[in-house]
Amino acid sequence: MPPLRTITTDRSGDWRVAGRLFPYLRARWRRVAVALVLLVLARLANVSVPLILKRIVEALGEIHALVSIPLALLLGYGLLRFLAILFNELRNTVFARLGVDIVRRVSADVFFHLHRLSLEFHLNRKIGALSRDIDRGNLAITGFLNMVVFSIVPVALEMVLVMAILWSQLGSEYALVTALLVIVYGAYTLWITRWRTKFRVRMNASDSEAGARLLDSLLNYETVKVFGNEAREQDRYDRSLERWGRASYLNSLSLSLLNAGQGLIIAVGLTALMIMAAGGVRDGSLTVGDFVMLHAFLLQLYIPLNVLGTIYRELNHSLIDMDRMFRLLDEEIDVKDRPDARPLRIKTGEVEFRNVDFGFSADQPILKSISLRIPGGGMLAVVGPSGAGKSTLARLLLRFYDPVHGEICIDGQDIRDVGLASLREVMGIVPQDTVLFNDTIGYNIGYGCPDAGPERIEEAARLAQIHEFIERHPDRYDALVGERGLKLSGGEKQRVAIARAALKRARILVFDEATSSLDSRAEKAIQSALERVARDVTTLVIAHRLSTVVGAGEIVVLDKGEIVERGTHESLMERRGLYAQMWELQQQH
């Protein structure tokens, strides 16, 4: 299993990741502005409560307190309490929709970008780990926005207001001690949190690995059962969970150290301030109302300050998880439209490969100087041993990859110069390994033309000779095919793929081992269906069974990425070369 990509730093999340959210926030600036106004109003109401409380306590110290306490102070105290709660709830209501909109937009961007990435990217990634990264990233965006708007900004604003009030009401020394408390607390939290972030990174990597193991094993359920390797799969999964468990334990252990240190700093700071205030009351420089006000302010600060470590820690974790997802958006798109790309213009549908070289690396070429031509409406077959590069031709024609050298043209137009959407709009393929969506048979056939009605879907099914099989099922076209089409046989899946290609009515068709999962009897029936589908359509047939291409106008024989023979079936048999050897071997079987 290839190593999983991990965060580049194990110290802390990259705060520059937060900047990736600004374009989404800017697009919704009105809602952000309303939320910020409500935030300021809530904080102002909150810090006004201790000031009212001071006035009430001082009034109680007068001789005729019960008579002299202004009713307005008591009503104001209750009103401010209510307004602080009301403004907070209004802010939550306004911001809730904003968070949902941003998560939806980012998720849609990632989803769209993943579909634009090259086939090579998807072949090199574990789908389970990729899914975990996206899920954690979506949760991280929600958590990050909630913590910034509901915790960090309110706490920071309240601290500034409280220190300003303490400076003006009690003196500079109280504001300075409070500021020192916050600075020491913040520095300690930052230091410990950076140190323990590496445990979170290990947890994420192990969690993604375990998820990939689980999904990979379940997708290959039949293979696991056939070879009796349940215990082996359990052992591999358990080892991944063991690594996750060790990292999780160290993460919890370091959390206890962080909480203990934070508690000590808070206790020392609050005790020092209360001793100072008590001394002021004793020498007459402060009133009992000042003491109560200070105590109320400290209590208001203590609660958010006590969870500041948790907030920072979760914020840092959110940055790490967001970083993994945003890196998907940073993946380079290898195959994309050129700035001046124009729509493909189809005339006859002629396809031509001109001296095409391709390989994933210079020392491992897959195709070498391939030149072939398929006339418009004609058929060309490509055969050869396994690993000769036959399926790579189809992927190049569909522009999943671009050639290293040479060009591929359709009606004289280099496919790199035309829009991808217009190219694939005229292409249809029946792949060797048919993968179906976990949906109904009708949905999978209709995927070839989403606007097609039931009649056209049924017509395509009849053409692929799968209609009778569907009719025998109680749910008919609404029958579910299961994960990756697990409920269907290989031949049934391939017939669905043929029906899907027939429904699309493409101008250029690629049959990549289109009958490889069929028995000889079914192959003959499907072969006639394929011929009807391919009538007057430019067709590239990639085959291992030579009996399926006997009638092709031209047969190209590939071996080790090179064209070694070409001609009709009869001429190739007369040559007594590789094609004739393959034919005789298959006839013996």
GIGIRA-V168781 format. One line per field, one symbol per residue. ss: DSSP state (H for helix, E for strand, L for the rest). phi: phi as a letter, one per 40 degrees, with the letter a starting at -180 (. if undefined). psi: psi as a letter, one per 40 degrees, with the letter a starting at -180 (. if undefined). Layout:
ss->???
phi->???
psi->???
This chain:
ss->LLLLLLLLLLLLLLHHHHHHHHHHHHLLHHHHHHHHHHHHHHHHHHHHHHHHHHHHHHHHLLLLHHHHLLHHHHHHHHHHHHHHHHHHHHHHHHHHHHHHHHHHHHHHHHHHHHHHLLHHHHHLLLHHHHHHHHHHHHHHHHHHHHHHHHHHHHHHHHHHHHHHHHHHHLLHHHHHHHHHHHHHHHHHHHHHHHHHHHHHHHHHHHHHHHHHHHHHHHHLHHHHHHLLLHHHHHHHHHHHHHHHHHHHHHHHHHHHHHHHHHHHHHHHHHHHHHHHHHHHHHHLLLLHHHHHHHHHHHHHHHHHHHLHHHHHHHHHHHHHHHHHHHHHHHLLLLLLLLLLLELLLLLLLLEEEEEEEEEEELLEEEEEEEEEEELLLLEEEEEELLLLLHHHHHHHHLLLLLLLEEEEEELLEEHHHELHHHHHHLEEEELLLLLLLLLEHHHHHHLLLLLLLHHHHHHHHHHLLLHHHHHHLLLHHHLELLHHHLLLLHHHHHHHHHHHHHHHLLLEEEEELLLLLLLHHHHHHHHHHHHHHLLLLEEEEELLLHHHHLLLLEEEEEELLEEEEEELHHHHHHHLLHHHHHHHHHHHL
phi->.ccccbccbbcacccccdcccddccccbcccccccccccccccccccccccccccccccccccbdcccccccccccdcccdccdcccccccccccdccccccccccdcccdccccccccddcccbcccccccccccccccccccccccccbccccccccccccccccccbhcccccccccdcccccccccccccccccccccccccccccccdccccccbdccccccgbdcccccccccccccccccccccccccccccccccccccccccccccccccccccgcbccccccccccccccccccccccccccccccccccccccccccccccccbaccdbcbccbcbbgcbacbfcbaacaccbcbbbfcbabbcdgcbbbbbiccgchcccdcccccgcbbccbgabbbfgbccccbccccccccbbabccbcbbccacccccccccadcccdccccccccccfbcccccccdcfcccccgcfgccbcdccccccccccccccfccbbbbbfcbccbcccccccccccccccccgbcbbbbbbccccbdcccabbbbafgbcbaaicdccccccfbcccccccccccc
psi->hiiihiidiediiheedddeedddddefddddddddddddddddddeeddddddddddddeidfdddehhddddddddddddddddddddddddddddddddddddddddddddeeiidddddeihdddddddddddddddddddddddecdddddddddddddddddddiddddddddddddddddddddddddedddddddddddddddddddddddfddddddeffdddddddddddddddddddddddddddddddddddddddddddddddddddddeediidddddddddddddddddddeddddddddddddddddddddddehhhdhihidfiiihhhcefhhhhhfhiiieidegidihfhhihhiheihhihiiiheeeddddddddefdiiidiaihihfehheeeihddddedeiiihidghhiigaidddddeddgdeiiddddddddddefedddddehdebeehheihffdeiidddddddddddddddfidhihhgfefdeiiddddddddddddddehfhhhhhhidhddeedeidihhhihfeihdiiaidddddddfaddddddddddd.
